[in-house]
Amino acid sequence: MKILITGGISGLGYSVAKELAIKGHIVYLGVRTLKEEEYLNEKLKREKLIMFPVVLDLTTDNYTIPNDIDILYLNASIGKGGSILELNSNYLTDTFNVNILGNIKLIKKYLKNRKKGRIVLTSSLAGFLPLPYLYSYTYTKLSLYHLANTLRLECLYQGLDVSITTILPGAYYTGFNQVMIDNKDKSDFIYKDKALKMTKYQDMLFNLLEKKDLTNFAKIVSKKITKNNPPFIISIPIEQYLFTKLYLFINWLLFF
């Protein structure tokens, strides 16, 4: 199969791409800049892997995607932190433009003039949890989950044979969480002491929860998205998924 994975330069996206390439699939890796493309080419040479970098800046319309893509895997995202009470509006705009609007633009390009396909969207279990100072990231991830649900119904209603799969990863160590936690908006920083304490607590929490090995994630996801009838939801690790469901159930009992 031919698979395009955005945000494939490292982390979970790259681990899945690598597994797919090893299994013989043709994998295109979306990167944002020419510099990232150059870095990725060097990385692929070192690891002796055959994959094809494609420059896709999701904040623009000035890109094309390869023809005959069987699976569009939307993995690219950015994360910026900060208190809701002092968050720079540019942080919210930047995050929305990449994580939501950029993905929608790419979906429209992919589905233009076709009635069949597969779309995989990377949401996050974090989208279902109230994580202080990380709202600009978590609200977009929850929105992607609702986007996947709505898109699935619209494709069905419009007679399109398009399968939708939502990836709900738990906490994995890729470096992304650490950058997001430390990258808090400091334009006003009214609650500086509180924010710094929260950063410390979040660093401790993620260090405790994050899975270091991405191999199992890559194997499960690559297998499930290429099967004949891919599932709507893939969530790994299972214990974090079950904890999130339990939290939502208890929250529902307490407030509804």
ChimeraX attribute file (.defattr): number of C-alpha atoms within 10 A of each C-alpha:
attribute: neighborCount
match mode: 1-to-1
recipient: residues
	/A:1	14
	/A:2	17
	/A:3	23
	/A:4	26
	/A:5	24
	/A:6	28
	/A:7	21
	/A:8	27
	/A:9	23
	/A:10	15
	/A:11	15
	/A:12	21
	/A:13	21
	/A:14	19
	/A:15	20
	/A:16	24
	/A:17	27
	/A:18	22
	/A:19	19
	/A:20	23
	/A:21	19
	/A:22	14
	/A:23	11
	/A:24	11
	/A:25	17
	/A:26	18
	/A:27	24
	/A:28	25
	/A:29	23
	/A:30	28
	/A:31	24
	/A:32	19
	/A:33	13
	/A:34	13
	/A:35	11
	/A:36	16
	/A:37	20
	/A:38	12
	/A:39	14
	/A:40	21
	/A:41	17
	/A:42	12
	/A:43	14
	/A:44	15
	/A:45	11
	/A:46	9
	/A:47	9
	/A:48	9
	/A:49	13
	/A:50	17
	/A:51	20
	/A:52	15
	/A:53	25
	/A:54	23
	/A:55	20
	/A:56	24
	/A:57	17
	/A:58	24
	/A:59	16
	/A:60	12
	/A:61	12
	/A:62	9
	/A:63	12
	/A:64	12
	/A:65	15
	/A:66	11
	/A:67	8
	/A:68	12
	/A:69	17
	/A:70	17
	/A:71	22
	/A:72	22
	/A:73	28
	/A:74	26
	/A:75	21
	/A:76	23
	/A:77	22
	/A:78	17
	/A:79	24
	/A:80	23
	/A:81	26
	/A:82	27
	/A:83	21
	/A:84	15
	/A:85	11
	/A:86	15
	/A:87	21
	/A:88	17
	/A:89	11
	/A:90	10
	/A:91	18
	/A:92	20
	/A:93	12
	/A:94	17
	/A:95	20
	/A:96	23
	/A:97	19
	/A:98	21
	/A:99	27
	/A:100	18
	/A:101	17
	/A:102	21
	/A:103	24
	/A:104	17
	/A:105	15
	/A:106	20
	/A:107	16
	/A:108	10
	/A:109	15
	/A:110	22
	/A:111	16
	/A:112	9
	/A:113	8
	/A:114	12
	/A:115	12
	/A:116	13
	/A:117	17
	/A:118	20
	/A:119	23
	/A:120	22
	/A:121	23
	/A:122	22
	/A:123	29
	/A:124	24
	/A:125	22
	/A:126	20
	/A:127	20
	/A:128	17
	/A:129	15
	/A:130	11
	/A:131	12
	/A:132	15
	/A:133	24
	/A:134	21
	/A:135	22
	/A:136	23
	/A:137	25
	/A:138	24
	/A:139	19
	/A:140	26
	/A:141	25
	/A:142	18
	/A:143	16
	/A:144	23
	/A:145	23
	/A:146	14
	/A:147	18
	/A:148	22
	/A:149	15
	/A:150	13
	/A:151	17
	/A:152	19
	/A:153	13
	/A:154	13
	/A:155	16
	/A:156	13
	/A:157	9
	/A:158	9
	/A:159	11
	/A:160	16
	/A:161	14
	/A:162	19
	/A:163	21
	/A:164	24
	/A:165	23
	/A:166	25
	/A:167	24
	/A:168	22
	/A:169	20
	/A:170	21
	/A:171	21
	/A:172	21
	/A:173	18
	/A:174	16
	/A:175	10
	/A:176	14
	/A:177	19
	/A:178	15
	/A:179	14
	/A:180	18
	/A:181	22
	/A:182	17
	/A:183	15
	/A:184	22
	/A:185	20
	/A:186	16
	/A:187	10
	/A:188	11
	/A:189	16
	/A:190	12
	/A:191	13
	/A:192	12
	/A:193	10
	/A:194	12
	/A:195	22
	/A:196	14
	/A:197	11
	/A:198	15
	/A:199	21
	/A:200	13
	/A:201	12
	/A:202	19
	/A:203	15
	/A:204	11
	/A:205	12
	/A:206	16
	/A:207	16
	/A:208	10
	/A:209	13
	/A:210	15
	/A:211	15
	/A:212	11
	/A:213	11
	/A:214	16
	/A:215	12
	/A:216	13
	/A:217	19
	/A:218	19
	/A:219	15
	/A:220	15
	/A:221	19
	/A:222	19
	/A:223	14
	/A:224	15
	/A:225	23
	/A:226	16
	/A:227	9
	/A:228	7
	/A:229	9
	/A:230	17
	/A:231	14
	/A:232	16
	/A:233	17
	/A:234	21
	/A:235	20
	/A:236	21
	/A:237	17
	/A:238	12
	/A:239	11
	/A:240	16
	/A:241	18
	/A:242	13
	/A:243	12
	/A:244	17
	/A:245	14
	/A:246	12
	/A:247	14
	/A:248	14
	/A:249	11
	/A:250	11
	/A:251	11
	/A:252	10
	/A:253	9
	/A:254	8
	/A:255	6
	/A:256	5
